[in-house]
Structures are given as C-alpha cells and as structure tokens.
Amino acid sequence: MDPRIREHAQVIATHSVDLQPGDNVVIDGHPVAEDLVVALHEVCGDVGANPITTSKRAGKRQHRAYLQAAGGGFETPEHELALIEHTDVYIAIRAGDNATETSDVDPEISSAYSTAYRPIQDERLSKRWCLTQFPAPANAQLAEMSRAGYENFVWDAVNKDWAAVREHQQQLVDILDPAETVRIKSGETTDVTMSIAGNHTLNDYGERNLPGGEVFTAPVRNSVEGEVLFDMPLYHQGREITDAYLEFENGAVVSHSAGKNEELLTEVLEADAGARRLGELGIGMNRDIDRFTYNMLFDEKMGDTVHMAVGRAYDATVGAENEHNDSAVHVDMIVDMSDDSVIEVDGEVVQRNGTFVFEDGFEA
C-alpha cells in the first residue's frame, strides 16, 4: 500500500474526526477506494473504534439503477436513518469508476430523492464527519491528468500542515467575522453585494472537508443584490453546467441562464423555496490546489477563487438573530478572481486579483 494512503487515514482520524475508543464509525466508500477503507479500518482497530463500510453515497451504479427503476415517489428510508442515528463518526470517500454514471437520470427524480433523503443528510451533519477524496482513475480522467499525476495532486492537497493553514486563513476570518457587507466584482460580468452582518465566518482547515482551504460564511437571506457569472464549470448530477449566470433581487434569483445544461440549473433553482437564495459565500485559499479538476471538493478551495452556493446554509454560519436559509440542495458555483477582480469588505478592498491585503504583492 502506498504510505501516503496510511498518512491520509491518520489525518482523517486524528485531525478531521478526532476518532475515539468506542466510536461507531460508518465509512462510506466505493470499492475503488478499498486501500483507504482498509487503512481506516486499521486505524479504527488501533484506536478501539467500531467500523462498518457502506457504498451508499459513492455507489453510483446501484444508485442510478435504483433512481431509474423507482422513478419518483421516494420516502425517507428509516432503516438508514436509524444507522446514522447510532453513528458517532461518518467518513465519506469520493471515488468511482465512472464520474458520469448518473448523467442520464432525470433531474426531477434526483431532486425528489434529495428531498426525501434530507433527514438522513441532516442527521449526518450533526455527527463528527469528514468528506474526502481517493484518487480514482475516473476522477483523474475527468481532471485530464494521469493517474500518477492525480495521486500526487490529491495527496499533496490532503497530507499537509493544517495548523499552518489555519493560522494563515484566520487573517481573513478576522476581517470578515465582524463585517457587515461584502462586494464581489469581477470584470464586467460579476458585481454582487450582500450583508453578512451577524453571521459567523468559519475557517476550513481540513476538518470536515479534506482537503480544506477556504473561509466561508452565509449571506443574510434577503440581502443579496446584483449579478454573478460563474465562469468556471459546475459538475452536477453527472453533467456539466457552464457559464451559469444568476441575477439577484432582495436575496432571490430573479433571472438565470447557462451556456450548457441550463435546464439542469433550472431544476436546481426550482427544488424548493430556499433554492433560489444563497446559503454560502466561500473564498478559496488553498494554492496547492492549482488547477480545475471538475471536483468541487477541490475546486472550491482553489486559490484566487470565490464560490457561492444556492440553497441550504450551514447552521454554524448563521447568527442567532438571522433567518436560516433552508433547502434540500446546496450547490456551489465558482468565480475566477485572478484578474480584474476585487473583494470589498465594508467598502475596503481586501483582495485584488487574487492577492489578499495581508499577503506580499497586494496593491491597494
């Protein structure tokens, strides 16, 4: 086994989920990620935790078969909910043998399933959890990289000094957390303003998402105004959406378009009442992620980018006095901020063309 896999497992156990003796652990991973699953079982044995392996989340082939056969009318599976209720730690491993396996599933069916599955998702998020990536060949192919090159890319982004990352990113947290307004401007296509007053800014340094490398918060629900062109592609439900464009008034999307698969973007926005509002504003700060790979777990952390998610806001980012945006969906989309772009906080420029005010090379 590649020693980097065992290092990956140790980072998950000690840094991301704080694995303890007696913990009941669900490891959700596709068979292609077997080496990482085995390494995690070894760690569980060393610690005295109790692992069980499923492929519910990552088993795209059987998931496609079920969705196609069922055709809708889903109910929350109570037996799966019971499993998660009795779980202390949930570890999800992204990997697969076909990244586009669910591309021919009707978006309405996928949306209906997501709605029925929401109680299980909420229960998982209440546990100690980690979402990570195993460098599978299908993911390497999607990223247009060799398998060896993709393995280096993944483990360079995962197996790193997360304490140093935390310290660096805290400088941006300290700017955003007490702030009231944020403006994102990029070229002639993106100019959007939102309030974050009273909400909390979080430092993602590889705990729940591994790799980490972003700072994120939630917009005040009715505050978003302006337009955004997400100039990096989005891979959702096995299909690519390009040039997604959203126009906001009073916090809600009032107009949208896309260069490719606009109907899929429409399905996302029509999933429920909260899907037309932003649940997250995130700023990518991980410069070890230096290329776009069609994998949002990595792409949203990429340096010189901003991402915004329509749909559900994370509970920890919403202040007690602010309304929580609730939705069955949470779909991230990315803006390239490396050129002709600024982030303003309370009227002050804190990032220009990807460089932060606390970094060398910043131009006021």
Beta strands, then each sheet from edge to edge (+ up, - down):
strand 1: 24-29
strand 2: 50-54
strand 3: 89-94
strand 4: 128-133
strand 5: 181-186
strand 6: 190-195
strand 7: 202-204
strand 8: 209-210
strand 9: 214-217
strand 10: 225-230
strand 11: 234-236
strand 12: 239-241
strand 13: 244-249
strand 14: 252-257
strand 15: 278-284
strand 16: 305-311
strand 17: 330-336
strand 18: 341-345
strand 19: 348-352
strand 20: 355-356
sheet 1: 2+ 1+ 3+ 4+ 8+
sheet 2: 14+ 13- 10+ 6- 5+ 18- 19+ 20-
sheet 3: 7+ 9- 15+ 16- 17+
sheet 4: 11+ 12-
end
